[in-house]
Amino acid sequence: MHMLSVRPKLGQFEPDVQGLEERFGNLFVK
């Protein structure tokens, strides 16, 4: 599952998702 797809759903947690996206960016390769 791509984080980009989850971001819109978790609009409130968007800032947190950005931080996770940096950490797990390697795991969630686009």
N, C-alpha and C positions, 0 to 999 in steps of 0.2 A: 504493500500500500504506500502510495506516495504522500509525503507530508503536505505537499501543495494541495492535494485533494482534501486533506483533513483540515487545513487552515481555514477555508471559508466556513466550514461547519463550526469550528471552534473559534469564532470571531473574538470572543472575550479573551481567549487564551492565546491570541495571535502573537503577543510579545514573547510569551513562553515558548511557543512553537518555533519562533525565529531562533531562539537560543538553542533549542534542541536540534534544529535543522543544521546549525553549525557543528554541533557535537556529533550528530549521527548523519551528517552530510555524506560521509563515506559509505554508510550503510544504505542510505536511500539515494543511490545514484540515479540521476534522471535518464 
